[in-house]
Amino acid sequence: MSASLLSEAALAVFRLNGQFLDVAEGLAKPAGITAAWWQVLGVVLAEPLPVAGIARRMGMTRQGVQRIADLLVDKGLCEYRPNPAHRRAKLLQPTPEGRAAVEKIVPGHAAFAARLAEELGEAEFREIVAALKRLSAALDRLAE
């Protein structure tokens, strides 16, 4: 029974991941960026972080984030800054152009979020998010 529940959960999350990526690609395209670029930009909007820190937050490999970070720097959407805590691990920070690209996404993101909340109902939407966070936390604990 538990094995089939795990399989069902994994398949549902894999499908959901694909659906979120499709939505994110559609929202990011008018800003001239990809969903992956948006994800990395979004993580460093509040504070610059080293690539390893971004990877931990996103649940990605450091190498995958490094590739995207280098592309963002090449495109002028981010820049590397010195890291006072670690000489070799530079901090990734968005440039004004990177912030502007994310700002272009905000209206479409807000509109889609409102449509999804209307479809699910605000209370159910909150319950789903809480359940997903609990599932992620449980997987983190089991991975330790």
N, C-alpha and C positions, 0 to 999 in steps of 0.2 A: 504494500500500500504506500509506504513512504517513498519507495523508489519511483513509483508511477507519479506521485505528486511532484517530486523533484523534476522529473522529466517534463511534466505538464507546465510547471512553473518556468523551467528553462526555455521551453519552446515559446511560451507566451512572451517572455522577456526578449527573446531573440527577435520575434515578430515585432514587438513594440519598439525595440531599438531601430529596426529597419524603418518603421513608420515614422518615428521621431526624426531620423536622419533625412527621410524624404521631405518632411515638413520643413526641417531646418534648411535644407538645400534650397527649397522654394523661397523661404524667407530671406536667405542670405544672397541669392542671385542678384536681385536688383541693386544691392550694395557693391557688387563686383567681387564678392568673396565666396568662399565655400563654407559649408557647415563646419568642417574641421578647423578652418581658419577662425571662424566665429567662436568656436568652443575655446580655443587657446586665447584669443583676444579677450573673451569674456572672463576668463580666470584671472587675467592680469589687469583688468580695468581698475579694481580697487587698490591693488598694490603690486609692485613688481615682484616677480618670483624667479628663482632659478628653474631651469628646465626640469630637474628632478622633482621639485616641489609641485610644479604644474602637473607632471605625470601622476604623482600620488593623488592629487585632488581629482583628476579626471579618470583614474583607474586605467591609465594607458602605460605603455612602455616609455622609458626615457628616450629611447632612440626614435620612436614615432613622434614624440613631442618635439625632439630636436630638429627633425626634418621639417616639421611645420613651422617651428620658430625661425629657422633659417630662411624659409620662404617668406615669412612675414617681414623679416628684416630686409631681405632682398627687394621686396615690393614697397618698402617704405612705410609699412603699417606698424612696425615695432622697431625697437632698437635695444641693443644690449648695453647695460650700464654696469659700472663696477659694483661688486658686492662686498661691503665692508666685513661681512661675516666669513667670506670664503674667496680667496684671491682668484681661483680658477673658475669657479661656478658663477658666471655673470648673471645678472638679473635681466629678465625680459620685461620690457615696459612698452605700452602702446605709444605711438606717436600721435600728434593731433589728427593725422590722416586716418590712423587706425580707429581712434575714438569716433571720428566722423562716419566711418563705414558702419560701425556698430549702431550709431544714432539713426542711420538710414533704415535699420532693421526694426527699430522700436515700434513704429506705428503698425506694421504688419504683424509683429509679434503680439502686440496688445490686442489687435482685432482677432487673431486666431485664438488667443487665450480666452477671450470673452466668448467666442463661439463654442469652444470646448467646455467651458464652465456652464454655458447655457444647455448644452447637450447632456451633460452629466448631472447638473445641479451642483451648486457651490459646496454643499455639505458632503455629497458623495465624492466630489473631486478632492476635497481635503482628506477624506478617509483613504482614498486610493494613494495619495501622496504619502500619507503617514504609513500605510502598509508597505509601500515600496521602500521607504526609509528603514522600517523595521527589518525587512528582508535583507537589505544591503548590510545593515549592522550585524545581523546574525551570521551572514556569510563572512564578514570581516572577522568576527570572533572565532569562527570555526577554522579560518585560514591561519590564525596565529599559532 
